[in-house]
Amino acid sequence: MAKIRDLLAQGPTLSFEFFPPKTDVGITNLREAVDELAPLKPSFISVTYGAGGSTRDLTRDLVIGMNQDYDFPVMAHLTCVGHTQDQVKELLDQYAEGGVENILALGGDPPADGSDPGGDFTYAIELVEVIRAHGADFSIGVATQPELHPRSEDRDTDRRHLAEKLEAADFGVSNFFFDPNDYLLMVEELADLGCHTPVLPGVMLFRDPAGLRRMSAMNQSKLPIDLDERLDACVDPAAVLDVSVDCGGLLCERLLAAGVPGLHLFVLNRADTAKRVLEQLDR
C-alpha cells in the first residue's frame, strides 16, 4: 500500500470514487466496477460515507476488504456529523489494523430536517486534528469547494478557512465543477494566502440528468447552460452517457493541460464512462 501524500509527490495521480451500496447486488456491482477499472492502474480509489454516518460499518468493511484485495490503496471517508471522539478513534483503530493508510476528513451534511445531529465535532479541521494525533500516521485529505462552500459567509472567509484546513491536511479533493477556471481560481487564491497543499480536481461522470441537477443544486455547482440544453435534448440513457463522456473528457483535457496534480473521477459505481474518458485521453 501507499500513502496518497507520497503518490502525489510522484504525480500526477488517477483516482476513482465510489459510494457504499445498500444491497448485496449493489456490493457485487461495485466490486465488478472496481475490477473493470483496476487494469487502468489507478493511484488509489475512495469510498464515500452516508449522510450522518449512516453507512459507517458498510464503508469500513468495504474499505478494509478492498484495501486488502487490490494492489492500490483504498481511501476511507470519515465525517464529523453525528460522531463522538470515541467512535472516530475506534474507527481509526480498525482502519489501522486493517492496513488502511488514507482518510478523507469531511464535515458531512447536517440532517435535512434541521435537527441536531449530535456528536463532538463541528468542523472538518477538528476531525483532522484527531486523525493526526492517532499513532497510525494516516495520510489525510480534506474536501474543497471551487465555487465556495454552500454555507460560506463570503469569498474571503471561505478561502481563509479552506487554506487553514488544507494546511492541516496532506492534500485536498475538490467537489465537482464544470468550468476549469473555477478550480484554477481557487488554487490561485489559496496560493495567494500561502497555501500550496495539492488539491485534486473532482470530475463528475454523471448518468442521470435529474440526479445531476439535484447534486448541483445541493452543492451550488453551476450547471452550464449549454450542458443543461444538451441534457434536455437527450432521448435515452445512452445519449446522456455520451454527453457525460464528452463533458468529462473535455474538462479532464483542460485540467491536465493546466498541470493539475491528478484527476479524481466520480464514477457512480460504474466503469463504462470512466473507461471511455480515459481512452479519449490516451491513458
Secondary structure, 3 states (H helix, E strand, C coil): CCCHHHHHHHCCEEEEEECCCCCHHHHHHHHHHHHHHHHHCCCEEEECCCHHHCCHHHHHHHHHHHHHHCCCCEEEEEECCCCCHHHHHHHHHHHHHCCCCEEEEECCCCCCCCCCCCCCCCCHHHHHHHHHHCCCCCEEEEEECCCCCCCCCCHHHHHHHHHHHHHHCCEEEEEECCCHHHHHHHHHHHHHCCCCCCEEEEEECCCCHHHHHHHHHHHCCCCCHHHHHHHHCCCCHHHHHHHHHHHHHHHHHHHHHCCCCEEEEECCCCCHHHHHHHHHCCC
